[in-house]
Amino acid sequence: MNGMATRFGVWLVVLALAIAFLLLGSGFDFAYVIPKRLTRLAAMGITGVCIAYSSVIFQTIAGNRILTPAIMGYEAIYLLLQALLILWLGTQSLVLLGRNGNVLLSVLLMLGYSWLIHRWLFRDGRNNVYLLLLLGLVLSMVMATFTQFIQLKISPGEFSIFQGFNYASFNKAQPAQVIYSGLLVATVCLIAQRSLPTLDVLSLGRDQAISLGVDYQRSVRLQLALIAILVAVSTSLVGPTAFMGVFVANITYALARTARHRVTLPMSCAIAIGIFIVAQYLVEQLFNYNTSVSILINLVCGVYFLALMVRTRGAP
């Protein structure tokens, strides 16, 4: 009963934050201000769902609660793609591809990358967290180095455009892009919902999952593909949010007090959306756009990540 009350309370708080974000200081301008805020709020909802689902599912597969898909280099490969597009196509890259074309290309690239990682990392059927960390760290550093090299080859104007891809911002979300992204994320969530019992079994570990009749390789391959799509959509929509997944997932585990995905996934979505709303409100009202959402989120979540690492040091 207490768990249900907590879940209900979290969603009630998020609903109150959403209403406050829409109406406070809007002057009830339904012609311009509120529609703009609705677009940003929809982008927050989609991105929050993407980060929550991908982080919780990734931690289930990895069997570790201090990891996020960012460690696999998904965001690094996204930034590398944007740098290459600007290098090859110049400032016309956004015009030629469009926002929707950029999202589609990012999704396809990350799906291919995810497939290669799966073939390489899980080819022996084992789930080695330390190899996962090492491989993700090395690939992220290599891609970041290539990205920095490309930045030296582009013009200052092109560099300023590229910098816009480095920081999370809901102001660049367009209504059409939000709609297409929402439909794609809804499809992924429906697929993930059907695999909730499988995810609960996967959280027990590889050997236990296999002994209970789960096709481990097929299930991991499917979940990695879903994670790649979610990370691609969230990163393409608003930009990288490296440490937020760790923060959201661990706060969810603390509040839910259960590992059942039927409980943790919806609650983590609510927490992620609420964090985005608060961060966006602070950027607009307190800092007057002198900072960005990604800076606030990475500062708070990065400190939490370091504290979590210190607290779990030496733990099995």
C-alpha positions in Angstrom: 0.0 0.0 0.0 2.8 2.4 0.9 4.5 1.6 -2.4 1.4 2.4 -4.4 1.0 5.6 -2.5 4.6 6.6 -3.3 4.1 5.9 -7.0 0.8 7.8 -7.0 2.5 10.7 -5.1 5.4 10.9 -7.6 3.1 11.2 -10.6 0.9 13.7 -8.7 4.0 15.9 -8.1 5.0 15.6 -11.8 1.5 16.6 -12.9 1.6 19.7 -10.6 5.0 20.6 -11.9 3.8 20.3 -15.5 0.7 22.5 -14.9 2.9 25.1 -13.1 5.4 25.1 -15.9 2.7 25.7 -18.5 0.8 28.5 -16.7 3.2 30.4 -14.4 4.2 33.6 -16.0 2.4 32.7 -19.3 -0.3 35.4 -19.0 -2.6 32.7 -20.3 -1.4 33.4 -23.8 -2.8 30.4 -25.7 -1.7 31.9 -29.0 2.0 31.8 -28.5 3.5 31.2 -25.0 1.5 28.1 -24.0 1.8 26.3 -27.3 5.6 26.8 -27.1 5.7 25.5 -23.6 3.6 22.6 -24.6 6.1 21.6 -27.2 8.9 21.9 -24.7 6.9 19.9 -22.1 6.2 17.2 -24.7 9.9 17.0 -25.5 10.6 16.7 -21.7 8.2 13.8 -21.5 9.6 11.9 -24.4 13.2 12.5 -23.3 12.4 11.5 -19.7 10.8 8.3 -20.9 13.8 7.5 -23.1 16.4 8.1 -20.4 14.4 6.2 -17.7 13.6 3.2 -19.9 17.1 2.9 -21.4 18.9 3.4 -18.1 16.8 0.9 -16.1 16.9 -1.7 -18.8 20.6 -1.3 -19.4 21.4 -1.7 -15.7 19.3 -4.9 -15.8 21.3 -6.3 -18.6 24.6 -5.3 -17.2 23.7 -6.4 -13.7 25.1 -3.1 -12.3 23.4 0.0 -10.9 26.1 2.5 -11.6 26.1 2.1 -15.4 24.1 3.9 -18.1 24.0 3.5 -21.9 26.4 6.6 -22.1 29.2 4.3 -21.0 28.7 2.3 -24.3 29.5 5.4 -26.3 26.1 6.0 -27.8 26.2 9.8 -27.2 29.9 9.9 -28.4 28.9 8.3 -31.7 26.0 10.7 -32.0 28.3 13.7 -31.7 30.8 12.1 -34.1 28.0 11.7 -36.6 27.0 15.4 -36.3 30.7 16.5 -36.6 31.1 14.4 -39.8 27.9 15.7 -41.3 29.0 19.3 -40.7 32.4 18.5 -42.1 31.0 16.9 -45.3 27.9 19.0 -45.8 28.8 22.2 -44.0 26.1 24.4 -42.6 23.6 22.9 -45.1 23.6 19.6 -43.2 20.5 20.5 -41.2 18.7 21.8 -44.3 19.5 18.8 -46.5 18.6 16.2 -43.9 16.2 18.1 -41.8 15.6 17.4 -38.1 13.6 14.2 -38.8 16.2 12.9 -41.3 18.9 13.5 -38.7 17.0 11.6 -36.1 16.4 8.7 -38.5 20.1 8.6 -39.5 21.1 8.7 -35.8 18.8 5.8 -34.9 20.1 3.7 -37.8 23.7 4.4 -36.9 23.2 3.5 -33.2 21.3 0.4 -34.1 24.3 -0.7 -36.2 26.7 0.2 -33.5 24.6 -1.7 -30.9 24.6 -4.8 -33.1 28.4 -4.6 -33.5 28.8 -4.2 -29.7 26.6 -7.2 -29.1 28.4 -9.4 -31.6 31.8 -8.4 -30.1 31.0 -8.2 -26.4 28.5 -11.0 -25.9 29.9 -13.4 -28.5 30.9 -15.9 -25.9 27.5 -15.6 -24.1 29.0 -14.0 -21.0 28.1 -10.7 -19.4 31.3 -9.2 -18.1 30.7 -5.9 -16.5 34.4 -5.0 -16.3 34.8 -5.7 -20.0 31.7 -3.6 -20.7 33.2 -0.7 -18.8 36.6 -1.0 -20.5 35.2 -1.3 -24.0 32.7 1.5 -23.5 35.3 3.8 -22.1 37.9 3.1 -24.8 35.3 3.5 -27.6 34.0 6.7 -26.1 37.5 8.2 -25.8 38.4 7.1 -29.4 35.2 8.7 -30.8 35.6 11.8 -28.7 39.2 12.2 -30.0 38.0 11.9 -33.6 35.3 14.4 -32.9 37.8 16.9 -31.5 40.0 16.4 -34.6 37.1 17.1 -36.9 36.3 20.3 -34.9 39.7 21.6 -35.9 38.8 21.2 -39.5 35.6 23.1 -39.6 35.0 26.8 -39.7 34.1 28.9 -36.6 30.5 29.2 -37.9 30.2 25.5 -38.4 31.8 25.0 -34.9 29.1 27.1 -33.3 26.4 24.9 -35.0 28.1 21.8 -33.7 28.3 23.2 -30.2 24.5 23.3 -30.2 24.5 19.5 -30.4 26.7 19.2 -27.3 24.2 20.7 -24.8 20.8 19.5 -23.9 18.2 22.1 -24.7 14.4 21.8 -25.1 14.1 25.1 -27.0 15.3 23.5 -30.2 12.6 20.8 -30.3 10.2 21.3 -33.2 6.5 20.1 -33.1 6.9 17.8 -36.0 10.0 16.2 -34.6 8.3 15.8 -31.2 5.4 14.0 -32.8 7.5 11.6 -34.8 9.8 11.0 -31.8 6.8 10.4 -29.6 5.3 7.8 -32.0 8.7 6.0 -32.2 9.1 6.0 -28.4 5.6 4.8 -27.9 6.2 1.8 -30.2 9.4 1.0 -28.3 7.7 1.2 -24.9 4.9 -1.1 -26.1 7.5 -3.7 -27.1 9.3 -3.2 -23.8 6.0 -3.6 -21.9 5.5 -7.0 -23.4 9.0 -8.1 -22.2 8.6 -6.9 -18.6 8.5 -10.5 -17.2 11.6 -11.4 -19.2 13.4 -8.3 -17.8 12.5 -9.4 -14.2 14.1 -12.8 -15.0 17.1 -11.2 -16.6 17.7 -9.1 -13.4 18.5 -12.4 -11.7 21.6 -13.0 -13.8 22.5 -14.8 -17.0 22.7 -18.3 -15.5 19.4 -18.1 -13.6 17.7 -16.6 -16.6 18.8 -19.4 -18.9 17.9 -22.0 -16.3 14.4 -20.5 -16.2 14.0 -20.9 -19.9 14.9 -17.4 -21.2 16.6 -17.1 -24.6 19.4 -15.0 -23.1 21.2 -14.0 -26.3 17.9 -13.1 -28.2 16.6 -11.1 -25.2 19.8 -9.1 -24.7 20.0 -8.4 -28.4 16.4 -7.1 -28.4 16.9 -4.9 -25.4 20.1 -3.4 -26.7 18.3 -2.5 -29.9 15.5 -0.8 -27.9 18.1 1.0 -25.8 19.9 2.2 -29.0 16.6 3.6 -30.4 15.7 5.4 -27.1 19.2 6.9 -26.7 19.2 8.0 -30.3 15.8 9.7 -30.0 16.6 11.5 -26.7 20.0 12.6 -27.8 18.8 13.8 -31.2 15.8 15.6 -29.6 17.6 17.6 -26.9 21.2 16.6 -26.7 23.5 14.4 -24.4 22.6 13.9 -20.7 25.4 11.7 -19.6 24.9 11.1 -15.8 21.1 11.6 -15.5 20.3 7.9 -16.1 22.3 6.8 -13.0 20.6 9.4 -10.8 17.1 8.6 -12.1 17.5 4.8 -11.8 18.9 4.8 -8.3 16.4 7.3 -6.9 13.7 5.1 -8.4 15.1 2.0 -6.7 15.2 3.8 -3.4 11.6 5.0 -3.6 10.1 1.9 -5.2 11.9 -0.6 -2.9 11.5 -3.3 -5.5 13.2 -4.5 -8.6 10.1 -5.3 -10.5 10.1 -3.5 -13.8 6.4 -3.1 -13.8 7.0 -0.7 -10.9 10.4 0.8 -11.5 10.0 1.8 -15.2 6.9 4.0 -14.8 8.3 5.6 -11.6 11.6 6.3 -13.2 9.8 8.0 -16.1 8.0 10.2 -13.7 11.2 11.1 -11.8 13.0 11.9 -15.1 10.2 14.1 -16.4 10.0 15.9 -13.1 13.8 16.6 -13.1 13.6 18.0 -16.6 10.7 20.3 -15.7 12.5 21.7 -12.7 15.7 22.2 -14.6 14.0 23.9 -17.5 12.1 26.2 -15.1 15.3 27.2 -13.3 17.0 27.9 -16.6 14.1 30.2 -17.7 13.1 31.9 -14.5 16.1 31.8 -12.2 19.2 31.9 -14.5 17.4 33.8 -17.4 18.9 31.5 -20.0 22.5 32.2 -18.8 23.0 28.4 -18.4 21.6 25.3 -20.0 19.6 22.3 -18.8 22.5 19.9 -19.5 24.9 21.9 -17.3 22.5 21.9 -14.3 21.6 18.2 -14.8 25.2 17.0 -15.3 26.3 19.0 -12.3 23.8 17.6 -9.9 23.8 14.1 -11.4 27.6 14.0 -11.7 28.0 14.8 -8.0 25.5 12.1 -7.2 27.4 9.6 -9.4 30.7 10.4 -7.6 29.0 10.0 -4.2 27.5 6.7 -5.4 30.9 5.5 -6.6 32.5 6.3 -3.2 29.6 4.7 -1.3 29.7 1.5 -3.3 33.5 1.2 -3.4 34.6 -2.2 -2.3 31.0 -3.6 -2.5 30.6 -6.8 -4.4 
